[in-house]
Amino acid sequence: MKVRIRLISVALMACLVGSCLYYAFSGQSSLGKDSIFDSSKTTVRIWYTDSALSDYINSKAVAYNESSKKVRIEPTLVSGLEYLETINQASIEENAYPDIFVATNDSLEKAYLAGLASEIDNGNILINDEDYPTAAINAVTYDGKVIAYPFYFETSTLLYNKTYLEDEARARIQAELDAAAGEQAQAQADAQEPSDDSAEGSSDASTEGSSTEEEDTITQAQIDAQLREMLPNKLSDILSFADSYNAPEAVEAVFKWDVNDIFYNYFFVGGYINIGGAAGDDPSQIDIYNSDAIRCMNIYQQLNQFFAIDSENITYDSVMDDFINGKIVFTVATTDAIARIEAAQEAGETPYEFGAYKMPSLTDEYNSRTMSVTNCLVINGYSEHQTEANMFAKYLCNDYTDELYSKSGKVAARNNVVHENESINTFLEVYDSSVPLPKMMVMSDYWVQMEIAFTKIWEGEDANATLKAVSEQIMKQVHGEQYTEEALPDPEAVSITPDSENAD
């Protein structure tokens, strides 16, 4: 026996003897229900890579362990580097491998083909459109089978500075009241035809008093209604707002977002590019290069004329810092922004209130559709305790409280969860119709290629030629040989100038 093994054996024996002596003197059984040596319980291991989940998963494991007479849950935080490879090696070597693991939906094909993901119990019944958004169902479906449980998600949508918009709404209402009061006063003056200065002064005083009285009667309901009218349903609405907005001194940009990150740009083409069909698992359904996608990218390029964003010196973090500090009115952000804003508010680092709104369409004709990634609970195909693993996965997914969000900042990928922050519900609505990351391993660098394409087009390169090159590169990977797209004519230009009827 090697020295190291001998020392470990001695140490374990010492621990065992110590435990036995402790329970002998304390009058408790060393095989009690809370003992780590309880052989009557089946151990189910769950692995995850995000430390933000620790409080939530550990608390749920404790609650489950206390209620279950047969199963003990053992959570483990592991490195995300070579995650699936590590799980595969541990499973093959039967070395404390996970029975459940948390993974993103784009890795499900790789996991399934390696035997690391198995079809879940009653998946087509349990994962239904009443309990789960469409994107969640598509995210965990592969080859017609449900091979994971949707756990939580990430997507992007429009955020706005609610304080600024409420102030603007109040100002617009007051302007309308003042105009109405002025017209009324003028009508009265025309009818009375005052003959001296005193009468005119009296009329002015009456008008001033009326305006002040009207200002005091502006209600929050009126402000809320006006704010809803100001929220943009298409990109030109943002341009119209920018044209008429009397911005506070702190505001540096009406609309600004990270133009370098595909997650915040993909909504421009999400509705017109098809990568693998609804579930993102069908290599026969790939359509990147088409006239609609080219038009959408041309619209994206036009925005550089209105919002001069330097792609070389912008990051998501810098945008969020500026947004929270009141330097930006509208931005595009992911669900993590909610917790980030709440933390800044609690720390007294920002005086502003914020809101979330659906992603504006590009035009009346072209809609928007965001990208999403769903983190899933995967049942290891190598597990000897799949029944118990499925039971705990269902337990985690059947939480209708916002405890997942309050403990981790993650938003549950299911319907009917009660959230205190209304913005979370907006993200959930956007997620429902989002494009899940495709599962096909052959598409692994698609996002890198598209991110590069967006940057090139933002900086002025031809959208038609750029999309054609991306499509040819991806199709070459799919077919394993050189691929040439037939060049499409440049589509008719689509203008996104401000709507004249909305501009003051």
Protein Blocks (a to p, Z undefined) as FASTA:
>chain_A
ZZklmmmmmmmmmmmmmmmmmmmmnopafkbfkbcklmkbccdddddfbfklmmmmmmmm
mmmmmmpmkbccddddddfehklmmmmmmmmnopoiafbdcddfklmmmmmmnopaccde
hklmmmccklpcfklmmmmggehiacbdcfbdcdddddddfklmmmmmmmmmmmmmmmmm
mmmmmmmmmmnopabfklmmmmmmmmmmmmmmmmmmpcfklmmmmmmmmpcfbfklmmmm
mmmpccdfklmbfbdcdfkbmklmmmmmmmmccehijnopafklccfbcfklmmmmmmmm
mmmmmmccdfklccfklmmmmmmnopafbdcddfklmmmmmmmmmnopafbdcddddddd
fblmlccddddddddddddfkbcblmmmmmmmmmmmmpcbfklmmmnopacfbehiacfb
lklmmmmmmmmmmccddfblklmmmmmmmmmmmmmmmnopafklmmmmmmmmmmmmmnop
acddddddddddddfbdcfklpZZ
